[in-house]
Structures are given as structure tokens and as C-alpha cells.
Amino acid sequence: MTTLSLEEVEHIAELAKLALTDEEKERYREQLSAILDYVQSLNEVDTSDIPPTASVLPVDTVLRADVHRPEPPREDLLENAAEREDGMFRVDAILD
């Protein structure tokens, strides 16, 4: 059985920027120790016959296929522009 020390719990809490009471530290010590025990039991499972996989889900795209569409007229695109110049959007320079 894995049992975290109080110092280890305090270190984890510091990394997570959590301010814990003494009661919370003890509760989390028990809970984190139980989680580590569970992970250790998973490490004992024989997976030698299982091939490495990146995902157990089929690789399907949820994106639509690219379809070429004619672009709208430039004037339609510039219709709501705050400022325009020479048929283009005009914006203030952000770099020197």
C-alpha cells in the first residue's frame, strides 16, 4: 500500500497553489494514496499482447470536405469596414 507523507501532500498542494487546512491535508493524503494504489494495480495488468495504440476510437474526421466557392464581391466584404483605402481594409499600424 502506498501512503503519501504529509510533506508530499503539502508539496503537491503548493504546486497546485492550494491552501489546505490540516484536515484537508489528511483527507487528501488518504485519497491520493488510494489513487496511487489503484494506478499501481493497473500497472500489474499483463498488456504484453496488446499492441500500442494512439487511440481506441476510429479515426474519423468531423470536418466537411473542402469545397471551392466563388468569393463574394470586394465591395460586399468592405461594406461594414470602419475605414477603407484603395479597396482594402484600413487599420492603424501596430508596429513602428
Summary of the structure (lengths in Angstrom):
residues: 96
radius of gyration: 28.9
end to end distance: 62.6
largest distance: 73.9
contacts: 133
relative contact order: 0.09
helix: 39%
strand: 4%
